[in-house]
Amino acid sequence: MSTGLIALLDDVAGLAKVAAASLDDAAGQAARAGAKAAGVVVDDAAVTPRYVVGFTADRELPIIGKIALGSLKNKLVFLLPLALALSLVAPWAITPLLMLGGGFLCYEGAEKVWEALRPHAAHHDADGAGAAGQDAAQFEREKVNSAIKTDLILSAEIMAIVLSTVAAETSSFWMQAAVLAVVGAGITGLVYGAVALIVKADDVGLSLAQNGRPAASLLGLRTPSPGGAPGGADRALAPVTQAVGRGLVKGMPVFLRLLALVGTAAMLWVGGGIIIHGLEGFGLTAVGHAIHGAAVAAGEAVPAAKAAVEWLVGAAGAGVFGLLLGALLIPLVHTVIEPLWRMVTGK
């Protein structure tokens, strides 16, 4: 074999190693960036199931599929090019925009807390009356469009968090593009896959509660008699699967309420944390130092679980800050921003 060919093969091997290292680096950065966006992801998963309320069971998964495609389009077609352009042209704007998104999360979280503390039955009644008078297909389109618009805001915050993370680790345009694309697609699949499971869990539970045999069949244990009667394995497993089904039916409303609660807490924690870190970037460190000091002191008081206690206290401090900030933003949004928006859009 000629030395030239050997040198070429060496170069190819070297390039392959560099490419493999780049892929590992991109995967690692995507994992870290995705973890930082976890709070928004939880809220996204908590918010989406409400958009399939009021539809028949056969329309739930198609609706979730439409919303998922819209979410993927939001992230990869609109937000990814915008984020990359921002990184190239105005990287200084990333932190202010991230803080703006953090403020929105604080406002949304505080608004949910306020709605939980005040009666709002009339609002729901009005929504239901409006839905009853609409064509089913039109109602579905409006629900899907509303969900995609809400997702655009949450997706923008996710992509901003990812961009701020990856921009701090690499200046490579293509690496940033790869990480944004991987995180955007991965989070979309994760969120809407989880939403599909959540939405259909009560239907599965109802089926199991009414008849335990399908579960035994899925396990490959169904042994019907020649006359079509259920076999011994079916009869033995039926009480267990029916109990599981009843547990799903009764437990899913509780789980959805818990998920909504976790989503609200995550919004306040993530939004407050974003604002605090942004303020520190502008030299305003008092709030961040106070929360960090309290977290360290709490961790020192419980040496056996120091890291966990520090994290919990720090997250709680960021959440309280986010709640206070959101409470201040509520009157501003309702009395100033919303009227201005209606003047501009005519809606």
N, C-alpha and C positions, 0 to 999 in steps of 0.2 A: 504494500500500500504506500502510495507516495506521501512524502512529508506534507505536501500542500493539502491533501485530503485529510490527513491526521489533524493538521492545524484547524481546518474547517470544522471537523467534528468536535474538536476541543472548544471552538467558539460557540458551536450550536449547544454543546453541553453547558457551557457557561451561561449562555442566554436562557436556557431552560431553568437553570438553578435560580437565576435572577427573577424569572417570571414566577417560579414557584414561591420564592420568598415574597414577591410582591403580592401574590394571591393570599398567602398566609397573613401578610401585613394588613391587607384589605379586610380579610375576614376578622382579624383581631380588632381593627378599628371599628368595623361594623358592629361587632358584639358590644364594644364599650359604648359606642354612640347609642345603640339601641337600648342599652341598660339605662342610660341617662334619660331617655324618652319614655321610660316605663310608666311614669305617672300619667302622662297624656294618653298612653296606650290603654291603661286601665279605664280611664274616663271614656275613651272612644268605645270600648267594649261595653261599658255600662250604659251609655247613651243610646246605642243603636237598636237594642231590642224593642224600644218603645215605638219604633217606626213600623213594626209589623203588627201592632195591636189593632184589632178590629178587622183583620183579614181572615179568610178561611185557611185551614191548615195547608191546602194544596198550593196556596200563593205565597206562603212564608219564605220558603227557600228561593224561589225565583226572585222575590223582592230583595232578599239579602244578596243574591248574586248580582242584581243590577246595581245595588249600592256599592258592592265590592269593586265592580268594574269602574264605577264612577270615582271611587276612592283611588284606585290605581291610576286612573287618568289624571286625577288631581295631582298626585305625587310625581309621576314620571313625565307627563306631558307639559304641565303648567309649572309646577313648583321646582322641579329639578333644574330645568334650564334657567329659571329666574334666580335660584340660589347660586348656581355656578357663575352667572353673569355678575351677581352681587359680589361674589368672592373675588372676581377678577377686577371689577371696576371700582367698587366701593366697599372694601373689606371693613373699613371703619364703621360702616352702618350696621354690621351684623349685631353688635351688642345692643344698640338702641332698639333695633327691630325685635330682637329677642326679648328685651325688657317690655316692649309694647305688647308682645304676645303673652308674656308673664302677667302683665296687668290685666289682660283679657281673661286669663285663667283665674286670677284672683276674683275678678268681678263675677264670672260665671259661678265659681264656687260659693261666694258670699250670697249670690242671688238664690242659689239652691237652698242654702241654709235658711235664708229669709222666707222662701216659699214654704219650707217645712214647718216654720213657726207661725205662719198666718193661714187663715182659711182661704182656700182658693177653689172651692167646689164649683163656683159659678163659671170660672174659666174653663174647667173641664166640661161642664155642661154645654157651654157655648161651642166648644170644639166638636163635641159629639153631635150637636144639632146640625152644625155645618156639614159634617161628614155624611149624616143620614140623607141630606138633600142632594148629594152629588152622585153623578154616574160613577160606578165602581172603577172603571178603567181610569177615569179622570182623577179620582181620589187616589188611586195607586200611583199615578204619575206624579201627582203633587207631593205625596209622601216621599217617594224616591228622590225627587228633586230637592225637597227640603233636607233630607238626610245627607245628600251629596254636598249641599251648601254648608251644612254644619260640619261635615267631614273636611271640607276645604280649610276651614279655620283651624281645626285640630291638626290636620295634616301639615299645614303651614308651620305650626308650632313644632311639630315633630321634626320636620326637615330643617328648621332653624336651629333646633337643639343639636341635631346631627351635624349640621354644617359648622356650628361653633366648635364642636368637639374635634371634628376631623381637620378643620383649618388650623387648630392649635398643634396638631401632630404632624401635618405634612402640607407642603405648598404645591404638591403635584396636582395639576388640574385633573388628570385622568384618574388618579387615586381618589380624589374627592368625588368625582362623578361616579366611580365604581361603588364607593361606600354609600353614597346617597341612594343609588339605584338598588343596591342589595338591601339596605335597611328599609327603604320605601316599600319594595315588593314583599320583603319578609314580614314586616309589621302588618301590611294589608292582609296577607294570608293568615297570619296568626289571629288578628282581631276578628275577621269575618268568619274564619273557621270556628273560633270559639263562640261567636254570636249564633252561628247555625246550630251548634250543639246545644246551646242554652235555650234557644227558641223551640227546638224540637224535643227537648227532654221531657216536657210535660205530656206531649203526645205519646212518647214511648212509655212513660209511666202509666198513662191511662190504659194503653193497650195491654201492658203487663198486669195491671190491676184487674182488668176485666177477664183476662185469659192468660194464664202463665205459660201455655204451651209454646208460643212463638219463641220465647227465650230459650227453652229447652231445645227447640229445633235449631236455633242459631249455634248452640253448643254441639250440635251433631248427635243429640241424645234422644231424639224423637223416634219412638218405635211403635208406630200405629199398628193396631191389630188389623187383620184382613177385613173386618167390617167397618174400619174407619175410626174406631174408638181410640182414644189416646192410650199410648203404651204406659208401661210401669214407670219408666224414667220421667215421662211427662207428669204423671200423677204425683210422683214423689217430689218433683221440683216445683210444681204449681204453687203450693203455699208460699215457698220462698220467693219466687219471682213475683207473685202477686203482692207480697209484702214490700218488695223492692219498688214495685210500681206505685203502690200507695205512698211510700216514702217520697218518691220523686214528685208525685202530684202535690203532696202537702208541702214538700220542702222547697220547690222551685220559687214560689212567691217570696218566701223568706230569703232564699238565696239572691233573688233579684233585688230585694230591698237592701240586703247587705252589700251587694255589688255596687248599687247606686251610692251607698254611704261611703264605701271605699273609694269610688271614683271621685266623689266630692272632696274627700280628704286628700286624695292624690292631686287634684287640681290646685288646692290651696297650698299644699306642700311644695309642689313643683313650681307653681307660679311665684310663691313667696321666695323660694330659693333662687329663682332666676333674677328677681328684682334685687335681692340682697347681694348676689355675686356681681350684678351689673353696677350697683352702687359702689361696691368695693373697687371695681375697675376705674371709677371716676374719683377715687380717693375718699369716699364716704364710707368709712369702715366701722362706725360705732355699732350699728345693729348687728352686723356679722360677727364682730368681736364679742359682743354681749352674749349672743346665742352660742358661739363656740366656747366661751368661758363657762357658761352654764352646763353645756354638754360635757366638757372635760371634768368639771367638778362632780357631776352626777356619776360619770364613769369611775372616777377615783373612789366614790363612796360604795361602789359595787364591783370590786376587783375581779370577781369570778365571771362577770359578764360585762366587762368594761366596754368592749367595742360595740356590743349590741345596745347598751344603755346610752352611750355617746350618740350613736346613730339615731335612736328613738327620740332623745331629747333634742338633738339638732333638727330632726324632721318636724317634731312638734313645734319647736320655736319658729321654724320657717312657715309652718301651717298657720300658727296664730298671727304672725305678721301678715301673711297673705289674706287671712280673714279680715283683719283690721283694714288693710288697704282696700280690699274688695268692698267692704262696708262703706268706705269713703267714696268709692267710685260709683256705687249704685245711684245716688241722687244726681251725680254729674252726668251719668249716661242717660237717665230718664228725663232730666230737665234741660240738658244742653245738647248732647250728642245725637239722641234719637230725633228731636225736632229738626236739627240741622240736616240729618240724613233724609228725613221725609221731605224737606224743602228741596234738597238736591235731586233726589230720585223721583219725587212726586208720588211716593207711596206712603 
